[in-house]
Amino acid sequence: MNFQVTTKESGLLKDMKTQEELCIKKYENYAKEAHCAELKALFESMANTEREHLKTVCEMMNGTVNPIGNTISNSDNCHCGCAGYSNEEDRRADAFLCQDMLATEKHASSLYDVSVFEFGEPMARKALNHIQAEEQQHGEKLYAFMKANNMY
């Protein structure tokens, strides 16, 4: 569906695009740096979701919004514990990566929260609300990993 993007919406979309690009870059880099295989996989999975968010935002920048399906998964099935860190230094390094990404996800979620209220097109609001829910889910998974590994 096509819609007319207002000046204010365009500015918000640019901010969201920048935020999504940052999330992707951080998750890709942190997946390479993580010491725990499960954390690497978690970061890679989240990078893939952020790529979908970026695609949606770019489409919206061009005045297109597509219907959003229900792709929010249940976080309860998260196997969030690491088999064990070989040393405290590795655990602390992974804790830093998780803390940074949790702060990044909090910012992203806030940006989408504001945007949901600022967009006039109902389908656009629904798409942004869906992305925000996925950002919150990322935060939930990061928290669960951190809690399981005594990082929080």
CNS distance restraints for C-alpha pairs under 8 A (distance, minus, plus):
assign (resid   1 and name CA) (resid  64 and name CA) 5.59 0.50 0.50
assign (resid   1 and name CA) (resid  65 and name CA) 5.41 0.50 0.50
assign (resid   1 and name CA) (resid  66 and name CA) 6.02 0.50 0.50
assign (resid   2 and name CA) (resid  63 and name CA) 5.39 0.50 0.50
assign (resid   2 and name CA) (resid  64 and name CA) 4.49 0.50 0.50
assign (resid   2 and name CA) (resid  65 and name CA) 6.36 0.50 0.50
assign (resid   3 and name CA) (resid  63 and name CA) 5.06 0.50 0.50
assign (resid   3 and name CA) (resid  64 and name CA) 6.21 0.50 0.50
assign (resid   3 and name CA) (resid  65 and name CA) 7.57 0.50 0.50
assign (resid   3 and name CA) (resid 121 and name CA) 7.13 0.50 0.50
assign (resid   4 and name CA) (resid  63 and name CA) 5.79 0.50 0.50
assign (resid   5 and name CA) (resid   9 and name CA) 5.94 0.50 0.50
assign (resid   5 and name CA) (resid  10 and name CA) 6.17 0.50 0.50
assign (resid   5 and name CA) (resid  60 and name CA) 7.86 0.50 0.50
assign (resid   5 and name CA) (resid  61 and name CA) 7.20 0.50 0.50
assign (resid   5 and name CA) (resid  62 and name CA) 7.95 0.50 0.50
assign (resid   5 and name CA) (resid  63 and name CA) 5.80 0.50 0.50
assign (resid   6 and name CA) (resid  10 and name CA) 6.03 0.50 0.50
assign (resid   7 and name CA) (resid  11 and name CA) 6.36 0.50 0.50
assign (resid   8 and name CA) (resid  12 and name CA) 6.38 0.50 0.50
assign (resid   8 and name CA) (resid 118 and name CA) 7.90 0.50 0.50
assign (resid   9 and name CA) (resid  13 and name CA) 6.05 0.50 0.50
assign (resid   9 and name CA) (resid 115 and name CA) 7.72 0.50 0.50
assign (resid   9 and name CA) (resid 118 and name CA) 7.02 0.50 0.50
assign (resid   9 and name CA) (resid 119 and name CA) 6.28 0.50 0.50
assign (resid  10 and name CA) (resid  14 and name CA) 6.24 0.50 0.50
assign (resid  10 and name CA) (resid  61 and name CA) 6.48 0.50 0.50
assign (resid  11 and name CA) (resid  15 and name CA) 6.42 0.50 0.50
assign (resid  12 and name CA) (resid  16 and name CA) 6.18 0.50 0.50
assign (resid  12 and name CA) (resid 115 and name CA) 6.65 0.50 0.50
assign (resid  13 and name CA) (resid  17 and name CA) 5.99 0.50 0.50
assign (resid  13 and name CA) (resid  57 and name CA) 6.36 0.50 0.50
assign (resid  13 and name CA) (resid  58 and name CA) 7.92 0.50 0.50
assign (resid  13 and name CA) (resid  60 and name CA) 7.59 0.50 0.50
assign (resid  13 and name CA) (resid  61 and name CA) 6.34 0.50 0.50
assign (resid  14 and name CA) (resid  18 and name CA) 6.25 0.50 0.50
assign (resid  14 and name CA) (resid  61 and name CA) 7.86 0.50 0.50
assign (resid  15 and name CA) (resid  19 and name CA) 6.18 0.50 0.50
assign (resid  16 and name CA) (resid  20 and name CA) 6.05 0.50 0.50
assign (resid  16 and name CA) (resid  57 and name CA) 7.05 0.50 0.50
assign (resid  16 and name CA) (resid 108 and name CA) 7.64 0.50 0.50
assign (resid  16 and name CA) (resid 111 and name CA) 7.07 0.50 0.50
assign (resid  16 and name CA) (resid 112 and name CA) 7.55 0.50 0.50
assign (resid  17 and name CA) (resid  21 and name CA) 6.16 0.50 0.50
assign (resid  17 and name CA) (resid  54 and name CA) 6.05 0.50 0.50
assign (resid  17 and name CA) (resid  57 and name CA) 6.25 0.50 0.50
assign (resid  17 and name CA) (resid  58 and name CA) 7.11 0.50 0.50
assign (resid  18 and name CA) (resid  22 and name CA) 6.19 0.50 0.50
assign (resid  19 and name CA) (resid  23 and name CA) 6.19 0.50 0.50
assign (resid  19 and name CA) (resid 108 and name CA) 6.53 0.50 0.50
assign (resid  20 and name CA) (resid  24 and name CA) 6.16 0.50 0.50
assign (resid  20 and name CA) (resid  50 and name CA) 6.03 0.50 0.50
assign (resid  20 and name CA) (resid  51 and name CA) 7.43 0.50 0.50
assign (resid  20 and name CA) (resid  53 and name CA) 6.89 0.50 0.50
assign (resid  20 and name CA) (resid  54 and name CA) 5.64 0.50 0.50
assign (resid  20 and name CA) (resid 108 and name CA) 7.92 0.50 0.50
assign (resid  21 and name CA) (resid  25 and name CA) 6.20 0.50 0.50
assign (resid  21 and name CA) (resid  50 and name CA) 7.98 0.50 0.50
assign (resid  21 and name CA) (resid  54 and name CA) 7.09 0.50 0.50
assign (resid  22 and name CA) (resid  26 and name CA) 6.06 0.50 0.50
assign (resid  23 and name CA) (resid  27 and name CA) 5.99 0.50 0.50
assign (resid  23 and name CA) (resid  47 and name CA) 7.10 0.50 0.50
assign (resid  23 and name CA) (resid  50 and name CA) 6.73 0.50 0.50
assign (resid  23 and name CA) (resid 101 and name CA) 7.97 0.50 0.50
assign (resid  23 and name CA) (resid 104 and name CA) 7.26 0.50 0.50
assign (resid  23 and name CA) (resid 105 and name CA) 7.99 0.50 0.50
assign (resid  24 and name CA) (resid  28 and name CA) 6.05 0.50 0.50
assign (resid  24 and name CA) (resid  47 and name CA) 4.96 0.50 0.50
assign (resid  24 and name CA) (resid  48 and name CA) 7.77 0.50 0.50
assign (resid  24 and name CA) (resid  50 and name CA) 5.92 0.50 0.50
assign (resid  24 and name CA) (resid  51 and name CA) 6.69 0.50 0.50
assign (resid  25 and name CA) (resid  29 and name CA) 6.10 0.50 0.50
assign (resid  25 and name CA) (resid  47 and name CA) 7.92 0.50 0.50
assign (resid  26 and name CA) (resid  30 and name CA) 5.81 0.50 0.50
assign (resid  26 and name CA) (resid 101 and name CA) 7.72 0.50 0.50
assign (resid  27 and name CA) (resid  31 and name CA) 5.88 0.50 0.50
assign (resid  27 and name CA) (resid  43 and name CA) 5.17 0.50 0.50
assign (resid  27 and name CA) (resid  44 and name CA) 6.50 0.50 0.50
assign (resid  27 and name CA) (resid  46 and name CA) 6.98 0.50 0.50
assign (resid  27 and name CA) (resid  47 and name CA) 5.40 0.50 0.50
assign (resid  27 and name CA) (resid 101 and name CA) 7.82 0.50 0.50
assign (resid  28 and name CA) (resid  32 and name CA) 6.69 0.50 0.50
assign (resid  28 and name CA) (resid  43 and name CA) 7.01 0.50 0.50
assign (resid  28 and name CA) (resid  44 and name CA) 6.45 0.50 0.50
assign (resid  28 and name CA) (resid  47 and name CA) 6.42 0.50 0.50
assign (resid  29 and name CA) (resid  33 and name CA) 6.47 0.50 0.50
assign (resid  30 and name CA) (resid  34 and name CA) 5.82 0.50 0.50
assign (resid  30 and name CA) (resid  40 and name CA) 7.45 0.50 0.50
assign (resid  30 and name CA) (resid  43 and name CA) 6.95 0.50 0.50
assign (resid  30 and name CA) (resid  97 and name CA) 6.56 0.50 0.50
assign (resid  31 and name CA) (resid  39 and name CA) 7.19 0.50 0.50
assign (resid  31 and name CA) (resid  40 and name CA) 4.35 0.50 0.50
assign (resid  31 and name CA) (resid  41 and name CA) 7.15 0.50 0.50
assign (resid  31 and name CA) (resid  42 and name CA) 7.98 0.50 0.50
assign (resid  31 and name CA) (resid  43 and name CA) 5.31 0.50 0.50
assign (resid  31 and name CA) (resid  44 and name CA) 6.08 0.50 0.50
assign (resid  32 and name CA) (resid  40 and name CA) 6.92 0.50 0.50
assign (resid  33 and name CA) (resid  40 and name CA) 7.97 0.50 0.50
assign (resid  34 and name CA) (resid  39 and name CA) 6.38 0.50 0.50
assign (resid  34 and name CA) (resid  40 and name CA) 5.62 0.50 0.50
assign (resid  34 and name CA) (resid  93 and name CA) 7.68 0.50 0.50
assign (resid  34 and name CA) (resid  94 and name CA) 5.73 0.50 0.50
assign (resid  34 and name CA) (resid  97 and name CA) 7.60 0.50 0.50
assign (resid  35 and name CA) (resid  39 and name CA) 7.60 0.50 0.50
assign (resid  35 and name CA) (resid  40 and name CA) 7.54 0.50 0.50
assign (resid  35 and name CA) (resid  90 and name CA) 6.11 0.50 0.50
assign (resid  35 and name CA) (resid  91 and name CA) 7.67 0.50 0.50
assign (resid  35 and name CA) (resid  93 and name CA) 7.95 0.50 0.50
assign (resid  35 and name CA) (resid  94 and name CA) 6.56 0.50 0.50
assign (resid  36 and name CA) (resid  40 and name CA) 6.35 0.50 0.50
assign (resid  36 and name CA) (resid  82 and name CA) 6.26 0.50 0.50
assign (resid  36 and name CA) (resid  85 and name CA) 7.33 0.50 0.50
assign (resid  36 and name CA) (resid  94 and name CA) 7.63 0.50 0.50
assign (resid  37 and name CA) (resid  41 and name CA) 6.29 0.50 0.50
assign (resid  37 and name CA) (resid  82 and name CA) 7.71 0.50 0.50
assign (resid  38 and name CA) (resid  42 and name CA) 6.12 0.50 0.50
assign (resid  38 and name CA) (resid  80 and name CA) 7.52 0.50 0.50
assign (resid  38 and name CA) (resid  81 and name CA) 7.81 0.50 0.50
assign (resid  38 and name CA) (resid  82 and name CA) 6.36 0.50 0.50
assign (resid  39 and name CA) (resid  43 and name CA) 6.10 0.50 0.50
assign (resid  39 and name CA) (resid  82 and name CA) 7.71 0.50 0.50
assign (resid  39 and name CA) (resid 145 and name CA) 7.88 0.50 0.50
assign (resid  40 and name CA) (resid  44 and name CA) 6.18 0.50 0.50
assign (resid  41 and name CA) (resid  45 and name CA) 6.09 0.50 0.50
assign (resid  42 and name CA) (resid  46 and name CA) 6.20 0.50 0.50
assign (resid  43 and name CA) (resid  47 and name CA) 6.11 0.50 0.50
assign (resid  44 and name CA) (resid  48 and name CA) 6.42 0.50 0.50
assign (resid  45 and name CA) (resid  49 and name CA) 6.53 0.50 0.50
assign (resid  46 and name CA) (resid  50 and name CA) 6.17 0.50 0.50
assign (resid  46 and name CA) (resid 138 and name CA) 6.97 0.50 0.50
assign (resid  47 and name CA) (resid  51 and name CA) 6.24 0.50 0.50
assign (resid  48 and name CA) (resid  52 and name CA) 6.61 0.50 0.50
assign (resid  49 and name CA) (resid  53 and name CA) 6.41 0.50 0.50
assign (resid  50 and name CA) (resid  54 and name CA) 6.14 0.50 0.50
assign (resid  51 and name CA) (resid  55 and name CA) 6.22 0.50 0.50
assign (resid  52 and name CA) (resid  56 and name CA) 6.28 0.50 0.50
assign (resid  53 and name CA) (resid  57 and name CA) 6.17 0.50 0.50
assign (resid  53 and name CA) (resid 131 and name CA) 6.52 0.50 0.50
assign (resid  54 and name CA) (resid  58 and name CA) 6.08 0.50 0.50
assign (resid  55 and name CA) (resid  59 and name CA) 6.19 0.50 0.50
assign (resid  56 and name CA) (resid  60 and name CA) 6.20 0.50 0.50
assign (resid  56 and name CA) (resid  65 and name CA) 7.36 0.50 0.50
assign (resid  57 and name CA) (resid  61 and name CA) 6.19 0.50 0.50
assign (resid  58 and name CA) (resid  62 and name CA) 6.59 0.50 0.50
assign (resid  59 and name CA) (resid  63 and name CA) 6.57 0.50 0.50
assign (resid  59 and name CA) (resid  64 and name CA) 5.25 0.50 0.50
assign (resid  59 and name CA) (resid  65 and name CA) 6.51 0.50 0.50
assign (resid  60 and name CA) (resid  64 and name CA) 4.80 0.50 0.50
assign (resid  60 and name CA) (resid  65 and name CA) 5.53 0.50 0.50
assign (resid  60 and name CA) (resid 124 and name CA) 7.67 0.50 0.50
assign (resid  65 and name CA) (resid 123 and name CA) 6.77 0.50 0.50
assign (resid  65 and name CA) (resid 124 and name CA) 6.04 0.50 0.50
assign (resid  65 and name CA) (resid 127 and name CA) 7.61 0.50 0.50
assign (resid  66 and name CA) (resid 123 and name CA) 7.66 0.50 0.50
assign (resid  66 and name CA) (resid 127 and name CA) 7.92 0.50 0.50
assign (resid  67 and name CA) (resid 123 and name CA) 6.96 0.50 0.50
assign (resid  67 and name CA) (resid 127 and name CA) 7.40 0.50 0.50
assign (resid  68 and name CA) (resid 126 and name CA) 7.54 0.50 0.50
assign (resid  68 and name CA) (resid 127 and name CA) 6.00 0.50 0.50
assign (resid  68 and name CA) (resid 130 and name CA) 7.48 0.50 0.50
assign (resid  72 and name CA) (resid 133 and name CA) 7.55 0.50 0.50
assign (resid  72 and name CA) (resid 134 and name CA) 6.47 0.50 0.50
assign (resid  75 and name CA) (resid 137 and name CA) 7.09 0.50 0.50
assign (resid  75 and name CA) (resid 140 and name CA) 7.49 0.50 0.50
assign (resid  75 and name CA) (resid 141 and name CA) 6.71 0.50 0.50
assign (resid  78 and name CA) (resid 141 and name CA) 7.07 0.50 0.50
assign (resid  78 and name CA) (resid 144 and name CA) 7.99 0.50 0.50
assign (resid  80 and name CA) (resid 141 and name CA) 7.55 0.50 0.50
assign (resid  80 and name CA) (resid 144 and name CA) 6.03 0.50 0.50
assign (resid  80 and name CA) (resid 145 and name CA) 4.46 0.50 0.50
assign (resid  80 and name CA) (resid 148 and name CA) 6.23 0.50 0.50
assign (resid  81 and name CA) (resid 145 and name CA) 5.99 0.50 0.50
assign (resid  81 and name CA) (resid 148 and name CA) 5.18 0.50 0.50
assign (resid  81 and name CA) (resid 149 and name CA) 6.07 0.50 0.50
assign (resid  82 and name CA) (resid 148 and name CA) 7.86 0.50 0.50
assign (resid  82 and name CA) (resid 149 and name CA) 6.80 0.50 0.50
assign (resid  85 and name CA) (resid  90 and name CA) 6.56 0.50 0.50
assign (resid  85 and name CA) (resid  91 and name CA) 5.96 0.50 0.50
assign (resid  86 and name CA) (resid  90 and name CA) 7.28 0.50 0.50
assign (resid  87 and name CA) (resid  91 and name CA) 6.74 0.50 0.50
assign (resid  88 and name CA) (resid  92 and name CA) 6.13 0.50 0.50
assign (resid  89 and name CA) (resid  93 and name CA) 6.15 0.50 0.50
assign (resid  90 and name CA) (resid  94 and name CA) 6.22 0.50 0.50
assign (resid  91 and name CA) (resid  95 and name CA) 6.06 0.50 0.50
assign (resid  92 and name CA) (resid  96 and name CA) 6.27 0.50 0.50
assign (resid  92 and name CA) (resid 151 and name CA) 7.75 0.50 0.50
assign (resid  93 and name CA) (resid  97 and name CA) 6.57 0.50 0.50
assign (resid  94 and name CA) (resid  98 and name CA) 6.23 0.50 0.50
assign (resid  95 and name CA) (resid  99 and name CA) 6.05 0.50 0.50
assign (resid  95 and name CA) (resid 146 and name CA) 6.87 0.50 0.50
assign (resid  95 and name CA) (resid 151 and name CA) 5.65 0.50 0.50
assign (resid  96 and name CA) (resid 100 and name CA) 6.10 0.50 0.50
assign (resid  97 and name CA) (resid 101 and name CA) 6.21 0.50 0.50
assign (resid  98 and name CA) (resid 102 and name CA) 5.98 0.50 0.50
assign (resid  98 and name CA) (resid 142 and name CA) 6.25 0.50 0.50
assign (resid  98 and name CA) (resid 146 and name CA) 7.07 0.50 0.50
assign (resid  99 and name CA) (resid 103 and name CA) 6.26 0.50 0.50
assign (resid 100 and name CA) (resid 104 and name CA) 6.19 0.50 0.50
assign (resid 101 and name CA) (resid 105 and name CA) 6.01 0.50 0.50
assign (resid 101 and name CA) (resid 142 and name CA) 7.81 0.50 0.50
assign (resid 102 and name CA) (resid 106 and name CA) 6.19 0.50 0.50
assign (resid 102 and name CA) (resid 138 and name CA) 8.00 0.50 0.50
assign (resid 102 and name CA) (resid 139 and name CA) 5.54 0.50 0.50
assign (resid 102 and name CA) (resid 142 and name CA) 6.45 0.50 0.50
assign (resid 102 and name CA) (resid 143 and name CA) 7.52 0.50 0.50
assign (resid 103 and name CA) (resid 107 and name CA) 6.39 0.50 0.50
assign (resid 104 and name CA) (resid 108 and name CA) 6.27 0.50 0.50
assign (resid 105 and name CA) (resid 109 and name CA) 6.01 0.50 0.50
assign (resid 105 and name CA) (resid 135 and name CA) 5.98 0.50 0.50
assign (resid 105 and name CA) (resid 136 and name CA) 7.13 0.50 0.50
assign (resid 105 and name CA) (resid 138 and name CA) 7.04 0.50 0.50
assign (resid 105 and name CA) (resid 139 and name CA) 6.00 0.50 0.50
assign (resid 106 and name CA) (resid 110 and name CA) 6.25 0.50 0.50
assign (resid 106 and name CA) (resid 135 and name CA) 7.84 0.50 0.50
assign (resid 106 and name CA) (resid 136 and name CA) 7.51 0.50 0.50
assign (resid 106 and name CA) (resid 139 and name CA) 7.17 0.50 0.50
assign (resid 107 and name CA) (resid 111 and name CA) 6.28 0.50 0.50
assign (resid 108 and name CA) (resid 112 and name CA) 6.35 0.50 0.50
assign (resid 108 and name CA) (resid 132 and name CA) 7.68 0.50 0.50
assign (resid 108 and name CA) (resid 135 and name CA) 6.88 0.50 0.50
assign (resid 109 and name CA) (resid 113 and name CA) 6.08 0.50 0.50
assign (resid 109 and name CA) (resid 132 and name CA) 5.25 0.50 0.50
assign (resid 109 and name CA) (resid 133 and name CA) 7.86 0.50 0.50
assign (resid 109 and name CA) (resid 135 and name CA) 5.69 0.50 0.50
assign (resid 109 and name CA) (resid 136 and name CA) 6.36 0.50 0.50
assign (resid 110 and name CA) (resid 114 and name CA) 6.36 0.50 0.50
assign (resid 111 and name CA) (resid 115 and name CA) 6.27 0.50 0.50
assign (resid 112 and name CA) (resid 116 and name CA) 6.10 0.50 0.50
assign (resid 112 and name CA) (resid 128 and name CA) 6.15 0.50 0.50
assign (resid 112 and name CA) (resid 129 and name CA) 7.01 0.50 0.50
assign (resid 112 and name CA) (resid 131 and name CA) 7.44 0.50 0.50
assign (resid 112 and name CA) (resid 132 and name CA) 5.51 0.50 0.50
assign (resid 113 and name CA) (resid 117 and name CA) 7.05 0.50 0.50
assign (resid 113 and name CA) (resid 129 and name CA) 7.27 0.50 0.50
assign (resid 113 and name CA) (resid 132 and name CA) 6.75 0.50 0.50
assign (resid 114 and name CA) (resid 118 and name CA) 6.55 0.50 0.50
assign (resid 115 and name CA) (resid 119 and name CA) 6.25 0.50 0.50
assign (resid 115 and name CA) (resid 125 and name CA) 7.70 0.50 0.50
assign (resid 115 and name CA) (resid 128 and name CA) 7.20 0.50 0.50
assign (resid 116 and name CA) (resid 124 and name CA) 7.98 0.50 0.50
assign (resid 116 and name CA) (resid 125 and name CA) 4.92 0.50 0.50
assign (resid 116 and name CA) (resid 126 and name CA) 7.67 0.50 0.50
assign (resid 116 and name CA) (resid 128 and name CA) 5.91 0.50 0.50
assign (resid 116 and name CA) (resid 129 and name CA) 6.15 0.50 0.50
assign (resid 117 and name CA) (resid 125 and name CA) 7.45 0.50 0.50
assign (resid 119 and name CA) (resid 124 and name CA) 6.77 0.50 0.50
assign (resid 119 and name CA) (resid 125 and name CA) 5.99 0.50 0.50
assign (resid 120 and name CA) (resid 124 and name CA) 7.69 0.50 0.50
assign (resid 120 and name CA) (resid 125 and name CA) 7.44 0.50 0.50
assign (resid 121 and name CA) (resid 125 and name CA) 6.37 0.50 0.50
assign (resid 122 and name CA) (resid 126 and name CA) 6.19 0.50 0.50
assign (resid 123 and name CA) (resid 127 and name CA) 6.18 0.50 0.50
assign (resid 124 and name CA) (resid 128 and name CA) 6.17 0.50 0.50
assign (resid 125 and name CA) (resid 129 and name CA) 5.97 0.50 0.50
assign (resid 126 and name CA) (resid 130 and name CA) 6.14 0.50 0.50
assign (resid 127 and name CA) (resid 131 and name CA) 6.34 0.50 0.50
assign (resid 128 and name CA) (resid 132 and name CA) 6.13 0.50 0.50
assign (resid 129 and name CA) (resid 133 and name CA) 6.25 0.50 0.50
assign (resid 130 and name CA) (resid 134 and name CA) 6.44 0.50 0.50
assign (resid 131 and name CA) (resid 135 and name CA) 6.21 0.50 0.50
assign (resid 132 and name CA) (resid 136 and name CA) 6.21 0.50 0.50
assign (resid 133 and name CA) (resid 137 and name CA) 6.16 0.50 0.50
assign (resid 134 and name CA) (resid 138 and name CA) 6.24 0.50 0.50
assign (resid 135 and name CA) (resid 139 and name CA) 6.48 0.50 0.50
assign (resid 136 and name CA) (resid 140 and name CA) 6.24 0.50 0.50
assign (resid 137 and name CA) (resid 141 and name CA) 6.21 0.50 0.50
assign (resid 138 and name CA) (resid 142 and name CA) 6.16 0.50 0.50
assign (resid 139 and name CA) (resid 143 and name CA) 6.06 0.50 0.50
assign (resid 140 and name CA) (resid 144 and name CA) 6.13 0.50 0.50
assign (resid 141 and name CA) (resid 145 and name CA) 6.18 0.50 0.50
assign (resid 142 and name CA) (resid 146 and name CA) 6.13 0.50 0.50
assign (resid 143 and name CA) (resid 147 and name CA) 5.97 0.50 0.50
assign (resid 143 and name CA) (resid 152 and name CA) 7.38 0.50 0.50
assign (resid 144 and name CA) (resid 148 and name CA) 6.06 0.50 0.50
assign (resid 145 and name CA) (resid 149 and name CA) 6.24 0.50 0.50
assign (resid 146 and name CA) (resid 150 and name CA) 6.06 0.50 0.50
assign (resid 146 and name CA) (resid 151 and name CA) 4.62 0.50 0.50
assign (resid 146 and name CA) (resid 152 and name CA) 5.44 0.50 0.50
assign (resid 147 and name CA) (resid 151 and name CA) 5.79 0.50 0.50
assign (resid 147 and name CA) (resid 152 and name CA) 5.30 0.50 0.50
